[in-house]
C-alpha cells in the first residue's frame, strides 16, 4: 500500500515537471499571446489526458460568460454558449472565486447541455488577476474521473500563465485600438490639413519646418527636404522683402515674431514679397500664431500663407485705372472754353461714366457739375442709376448747394480734393429718402482752378 502511494506521488511529480517543461517551451516559442493561450490548453489536455478544455470570459456588460478558447467537443457549440454570471458551473466559479470539482456532471447545475449530456467529470478554477476574477478555466472528461490534488495544482499553474497571457493580449488589443484610433485621427487631420486652400507651414520651437501642406509645398519647397530646413532658410532663400524692395530683417520675419509669442491676426495680416526659386516675384499675405502646450510654453508656430499677387495686382490696376479716368476728367473740365460743344461734352461724360461703371463694378455712377459761382449741383450724366432715383434727384436735389447736399464736413473735404465715403445709414443722409438702393457712395472730387467742379 505504501509503495502504491509513493508511486502515485512520483507520478504526480513527474507530470508536474513535464507540465512545467511544456509550459516553458510554449512561452518561449510563442510570443503571440493568442497562440500561447491555445498552446497552454493543449499542454493541459495532453498531460492530464482530458477530453475538453475551455476558457470562458465575461461579456462587455459583465452579465454573461462566453467561450474565449476551447479544445474538444465543446468547439462545435462554442458560439452558442452563454452562461449568466452567478449561474451554472462557470458562473458560480466566477462569482465565488473558488475552484469547483464535479465527479458526475449529470447531477450538476450545468447550463451548458453538452457538459451535462456528453461530459462526466469536471474541474474548474478561476482566472485570477491580482484581486480580480477575469474568467474561468475548466477541464472535463467523457469517462468518470476523480481529479486529485496534483491535477488541481497543474490546472492552477497553467491558469496563472493563461491570466498573464490574457492580460498581455488585452493590453496589446488596447494599444492596437488606441494606435488605430490615433492613426485614423491623424489621417483625418492630414486630410483636413491638405484640403486647406491656403499654404500652411508648421514649425517646431526652434524654427525647423515640421509640416507643409500641398499648397505651400510647391510655393516654398519645390525641391528642398523641408525637414532639414532651419528658421532662417525660408526667409533668406526667398528674399522676403517689403513692397519697396527692402529686405525684411530677421527679427521681423513672420516665424521669428510668432516664436517670440506674437500673433499675426486675420484682420491685420502681414504682406510680404518673395522671390521664388524660379526668380518669380510674388506677393504673399500671411497670418499665424504660436503653438503652446498645456503649460503655455511655446512649442512651435503655424503660418498660413496666401498668394495675393493677382488680387493685389488687380487692386493696383483698378486704382491706377480710376486715377487715370479722374485725370482724364480733370483735363476735360480744365478745357472750359466758351467754344465748347455741349452735345460733345455730354457724350464724353456718358462714355466716361460708363467706363468708370465697368472698371469699378459699382451699382451706379453719376457725374455731377458744380456751378463755380453758386456751388449749385447739376446732374450731368448717370450710368446704372434707376429711373426712380434719377427722377428723385431732379425733383428734390437739382440745384441745391454743395453744403446742403453733402453737409459742411463732407463739403470741406471735397474742396480740399479729398475723396469721401457717404454712408446713407448715418446723418445727415439717414433722415432723407434713399431711392438709390445703396448703403454707401464714394464721391471723388474733380478739380478745376483749385475748386471742385464735379
DAKARA-V100350 format. One record per residue. N is the residue number from 1. RES is the residue in one letter. OMEGA is omega as a letter, one per 40 degrees, with the letter a starting at -180 (NA if undefined). Layout:
N,RES,OMEGA  N,RES,OMEGA
This chain:
1,X,i  2,X,a  3,X,i  4,X,i  5,X,i  6,X,i  7,X,i  8,X,i  9,X,i  10,X,i  11,X,i  12,X,i  13,X,a  14,X,i  15,X,i  16,X,i  17,X,i  18,X,i  19,X,i  20,X,i  21,X,a  22,X,i  23,X,i  24,X,i  25,X,i  26,X,a  27,X,a  28,X,a  29,X,a  30,X,i  31,X,i  32,X,a  33,X,a  34,X,i  35,X,i  36,X,a  37,X,i  38,X,i  39,X,i  40,X,i  41,X,i  42,X,i  43,X,i  44,X,a  45,X,a  46,X,a  47,X,a  48,X,i  49,X,i  50,X,a  51,X,a  52,X,i  53,X,a  54,X,i  55,X,i  56,X,i  57,X,a  58,X,i  59,X,a  60,X,a  61,X,i  62,X,a  63,X,a  64,X,i  65,X,i  66,X,a  67,X,i  68,X,i  69,X,a  70,X,i  71,X,i  72,X,a  73,X,a  74,X,i  75,X,a  76,X,a  77,X,a  78,X,a  79,X,a  80,X,a  81,X,i  82,X,a  83,X,i  84,X,i  85,X,a  86,X,i  87,X,i  88,X,a  89,X,a  90,X,i  91,X,i  92,X,i  93,X,a  94,X,a  95,X,a  96,X,a  97,X,a  98,X,i  99,X,a  100,X,i  101,X,a  102,X,a  103,X,a  104,X,a  105,X,i  106,X,a  107,X,a  108,X,i  109,X,a  110,X,i  111,X,i  112,X,a  113,X,i  114,X,i  115,X,a  116,X,a  117,X,a  118,X,i  119,X,a  120,X,a  121,X,a  122,X,i  123,X,i  124,X,i  125,X,i  126,X,i  127,X,a  128,X,i  129,X,a  130,X,a  131,X,a  132,X,i  133,X,a  134,X,i  135,X,a  136,X,i  137,X,i  138,X,i  139,X,a  140,X,a  141,X,i  142,X,i  143,X,i  144,X,a  145,X,i  146,X,a  147,X,a  148,X,a  149,X,a  150,X,i  151,X,a  152,X,a  153,X,i  154,X,a  155,X,i  156,X,i  157,X,i  158,X,i  159,X,i  160,X,i  161,X,i  162,X,i  163,X,i  164,X,a  165,X,i  166,X,a  167,X,i  168,X,i  169,X,i  170,X,i  171,X,i  172,X,i  173,X,i  174,X,i  175,X,i  176,X,i  177,X,i  178,X,i  179,X,i  180,X,i  181,X,i  182,X,i  183,X,i  184,X,i  185,X,i  186,X,i  187,X,i  188,X,i  189,X,i  190,X,i  191,X,i  192,X,a  193,X,a  194,X,a  195,X,a  196,X,a  197,X,i  198,X,i  199,X,a  200,X,i  201,X,i  202,X,a  203,X,i  204,X,a  205,X,i  206,X,i  207,X,i  208,X,i  209,X,a  210,X,a  211,X,a  212,X,i  213,X,a  214,X,i  215,X,a  216,X,a  217,X,i  218,X,a  219,X,a  220,X,a  221,X,a  222,X,a  223,X,a  224,X,i  225,X,a  226,X,a  227,X,a  228,X,a  229,X,a  230,X,a  231,X,a  232,X,a  233,X,a  234,X,a  235,X,a  236,X,a  237,X,a  238,X,i  239,X,i  240,X,a  241,X,i  242,X,a  243,X,a  244,X,i  245,X,i  246,X,i  247,X,i  248,X,i  249,X,a  250,X,a  251,X,i  252,X,i  253,X,a  254,X,a  255,X,i  256,X,i  257,X,a  258,X,i  259,X,i  260,X,i  261,X,i  262,X,i  263,X,i  264,X,a  265,X,a  266,X,a  267,X,i  268,X,a  269,X,i  270,X,i  271,X,i  272,X,i  273,X,i  274,X,i  275,X,a  276,X,a  277,X,i  278,X,i  279,X,i  280,X,a  281,X,a  282,X,i  283,X,a  284,X,i  285,X,a  286,X,i  287,X,a  288,X,a  289,X,i  290,X,i  291,X,a  292,X,i  293,X,a  294,X,i  295,X,i  296,X,a  297,X,a  298,X,a  299,X,a  300,X,a  301,X,i  302,X,i  303,X,i  304,X,a  305,X,i  306,X,i  307,X,a  308,X,a  309,X,a  310,X,a  311,X,a  312,X,i  313,X,i  314,X,i  315,X,i  316,X,i  317,X,i  318,X,i  319,X,i  320,X,i  321,X,a  322,X,i  323,X,i  324,X,i  325,X,i  326,X,i  327,X,i  328,X,a  329,X,i  330,X,i  331,X,i  332,X,i  333,X,a  334,X,i  335,X,a  336,X,a  337,X,i  338,X,a  339,X,a  340,X,i  341,X,a  342,X,a  343,X,i  344,X,i  345,X,a  346,X,i  347,X,i  348,X,i  349,X,i  350,X,i  351,X,i  352,X,i  353,X,i  354,X,i  355,X,i  356,X,i  357,X,a  358,X,a  359,X,a  360,X,a  361,X,i  362,X,i  363,X,i  364,X,a  365,X,i  366,X,i  367,X,a  368,X,i  369,X,i  370,X,i  371,X,a  372,X,i  373,X,a  374,X,a  375,X,i  376,X,a  377,X,i  378,X,i  379,X,a  380,X,a  381,X,i  382,X,i  383,X,i  384,X,a  385,X,i  386,X,a  387,X,a  388,X,i  389,X,i  390,X,i  391,X,i  392,X,i  393,X,a  394,X,a  395,X,a  396,X,a  397,X,a  398,X,i  399,X,i  400,X,a  401,X,a  402,X,a  403,X,a  404,X,a  405,X,a  406,X,a  407,X,a  408,X,a  409,X,a  410,X,i  411,X,i  412,X,i  413,X,i  414,X,i  415,X,i  416,X,i  417,X,a  418,X,i  419,X,i  420,X,i  421,X,a  422,X,i  423,X,a  424,X,i  425,X,a  426,X,i  427,X,e  428,X,a  429,X,a  430,X,a  431,X,a  432,X,i  433,X,i  434,X,a  435,X,a  436,X,i  437,X,i  438,X,i  439,X,a  440,X,i  441,X,i  442,X,a  443,X,i  444,X,i  445,X,i  446,X,a  447,X,i  448,X,a  449,X,i  450,X,a  451,X,i  452,X,i  453,X,i  454,X,NA
